[in-house]
Amino acid sequence: MAEESHKKRADSGFVRLNERDLLAFEWIFNMGAIFEIDIQFMVSPKRSLSRNAVRSVVRRWEKAGVVQADPVLAGEGRLVRLTAEGALLVSDDTAGGLLAMAETPTRAVRQALASRVRLRIERSGVSTLRAHGWVSERQWRLENAATVTAGDHVPHGIALLDGGVAAMVHVTRTAVELNRLRLLLAEIHRRYPFVIVAVPADLTDVTRLLAIASADKAAGSAGSAGSATRLEVIRF
């Protein structure tokens, strides 16, 4: 009996992944990346998790070899992405999975910010509208390959809201990006009458000034076609 009690299990040393893990990997695969501090809202939206609990989850994923977690931006926690092995757990399209791994850390930061915005919209909605779904940039690129090839604007996501409204989401971090968005907004409104601009808190006021001017310009352009435009600014 003593000898039996010291026998190791056949799976000793291996990390067991559960259904919640697999759902999380699918979510990260679609979005591209997520900041460690935002993972609690993805894996447990209704029950708060401590920072230590989240770190424990990520360490388990790292030990399984399915994610990589790197410090990139101060104060944001580590940037979490799937490894090639992790991508294969989600999809047998190895080319698509490996392509995601070829993204630079800078590009992955943008994806992680889009993930944060998605989680915020799914929790709180936009204005009085609730969220019912999300089209990731990755999915949008797959469904609009010709548009991507033509060099048209690619959204950071599409929020599916009440009433069947599909709102284009644009994530911006700097005043330089805001100025570029101002120049593009009229054209964007022609394809997406409802645009959500997500910005850091310190850029909110600047964004509103730019957005008002741009929305007026877009409304003037769209008015001749008889369609209304709407722009919402949210913080992340």
HUNOR-V676341 format. One line per field, one symbol per residue. psi: psi as a letter, one per 30 degrees, with the letter a starting at -180 (. if undefined). burial: + if it has 16 or more other C-alpha atoms within 10 Angstrom, else -. A space follows every 50 residues. Layout:
BEGIN
psi: ???
burial: ???
END
This chain:
BEGIN
psi: eeeeffkklfgkfkkkkaeeeeeeeeeeeefelkkeffeefefiffkkkl eeeeeeeeeeeeefgflkkkkekkffalkklkleeeeffekgieeeeeee ffkleeeeeeeeeeeeeeeeeeefajcgklkflkjleeeeeefheeeeef glkklfljkjakggkjkkkkkkfleeeeeeeeffeeeeffejfjkkkkll efgeeeeeeeeeeeeeeeeeefeffgkllkkkkll.
burial: ------------------------+++++++++++++++++++------- ---++-++-+++-+-++++-------++++++++-+++++-----+++-+ +---+--+++++++++++++++--++---++--+++++-++--------- ---++++++++----++++++++----+--++--++++++-++++++++- --++--++-++--++-++++++------+-+-++-+
END
